Structure formats: structure tokens, C-alpha cells
Amino acid sequence: MTIYKSSRHAFARLPGIGSLPSKYNRVLARGGRANDLPTVRLTLIRGVYDFAGLFGKKKRRSIYGTARLEGAIKHIRRRYRHLKG
């Protein structure tokens, strides 16, 4: 990743599997180092600008930039569960 404003190179971690950004894609990075990767101090955010989110994720969707699946209900209160039936 190159920061064009200051002409620096920065190393960033890609969360998830697949879909690497191309050379001139715009990405959004946030601070957050990877403990097992030396000199990596940034993490790219999926689903913002040109960096696509993952598909089919059900858990930790905000990390991977995935929308909630159609028909997926997050939580139903116990007192109203009999009405769904």
C-alpha cells in the first residue's frame, strides 16, 4: 500500500480470505497491528471504496463488510418467540 500524499509505503493486513486489491484501488486503512506479522501496523477495512467485502459471512460481519442475509433475524425476545410459530 502506498500513501500518495506523503509518498510513503505502508504495510497493511488484509482481513479474511481472497479478493486482493489491485495496484490503484482506493482502500481505507485503520490502525491495528497484527501480532504475528512484523512491521505490519495497519489493517484494511473491507466493504469501503474499492475493497470488496466478503460474501456469506454470518458472524463478525462488520469486520468483513458483509450485509445481513435476507430473512435472518438477529434476536427474538423469549416472550415473543411463540408468536413466530
C-alpha positions as CSV (number, residue, x, y, z in Angstrom):
1,M,0.0,0.0,0.0
2,T,1.4,3.4,-0.9
3,I,0.3,6.6,0.8
4,Y,0.4,9.1,-2.1
5,K,0.1,12.3,0.0
6,S,3.5,11.7,1.7
7,S,4.9,9.2,-0.9
8,R,5.5,6.5,1.8
9,H,5.0,2.8,1.6
10,A,3.0,1.1,4.4
11,F,2.3,-2.5,5.1
12,A,-1.3,-3.4,5.9
13,R,-3.1,-6.6,6.9
14,L,-6.0,-7.9,4.8
15,P,-8.8,-9.4,6.9
16,G,-10.4,-12.6,5.6
17,I,-9.6,-14.7,2.6
18,G,-9.4,-13.7,-1.1
19,S,-10.0,-10.6,-3.2
20,L,-6.7,-8.7,-3.1
21,P,-7.0,-5.0,-4.1
22,S,-5.2,-4.0,-7.3
23,K,-2.4,-1.5,-7.7
24,Y,-4.5,1.6,-8.0
25,N,-7.6,0.7,-5.9
26,R,-8.5,3.0,-3.1
27,V,-8.7,1.4,0.3
28,L,-9.4,2.6,3.8
29,A,-6.9,1.7,6.5
30,R,-7.2,1.8,10.2
31,G,-4.6,1.3,13.0
32,G,-4.4,-2.1,14.4
33,R,-1.3,-4.2,14.3
34,A,-1.0,-7.9,13.6
35,N,0.8,-9.6,16.4
36,D,2.2,-12.4,14.2
37,L,3.4,-10.2,11.3
38,P,6.4,-7.9,12.0
39,T,6.3,-4.3,10.7
40,V,2.5,-4.5,10.0
41,R,0.7,-1.8,11.8
42,L,-2.4,-1.1,9.7
43,T,-5.5,-3.1,8.8
44,L,-7.6,-2.5,5.7
45,I,-11.3,-2.2,6.1
46,R,-13.5,-4.3,3.8
47,G,-16.6,-3.0,2.0
48,V,-15.3,0.6,1.8
49,Y,-14.2,2.2,-1.5
50,D,-12.8,-0.4,-3.9
51,F,-12.0,-3.1,-1.4
52,A,-15.0,-5.6,-1.6
53,G,-16.5,-7.3,1.4
54,L,-16.8,-11.0,1.9
55,F,-19.9,-12.9,1.0
56,G,-21.7,-15.4,3.1
57,K,-20.4,-14.3,6.5
58,K,-22.8,-14.7,9.4
59,K,-20.6,-13.8,12.3
60,R,-18.4,-10.7,12.7
61,R,-20.0,-9.1,9.6
62,S,-18.9,-5.6,10.5
63,I,-15.2,-6.6,10.3
64,Y,-15.6,-8.1,6.8
65,G,-18.0,-5.6,5.3
66,T,-20.9,-8.0,4.8
67,A,-24.6,-7.1,4.8
68,R,-27.1,-9.1,6.8
69,L,-28.6,-12.0,5.0
70,E,-32.3,-11.7,3.9
71,G,-34.6,-13.2,6.4
72,A,-32.0,-13.5,9.1
73,I,-33.4,-12.5,12.4
74,K,-30.8,-11.3,14.9
75,H,-32.7,-12.0,18.1
76,I,-36.3,-12.6,19.2
77,R,-37.2,-11.9,22.8
78,R,-38.2,-15.0,24.7
79,R,-41.7,-13.7,25.5
80,Y,-42.5,-13.2,21.8
81,R,-41.0,-16.5,20.4
82,H,-44.3,-18.3,20.5
83,L,-45.8,-15.7,18.1
84,K,-43.3,-16.6,15.3
85,G,-44.5,-20.2,15.2
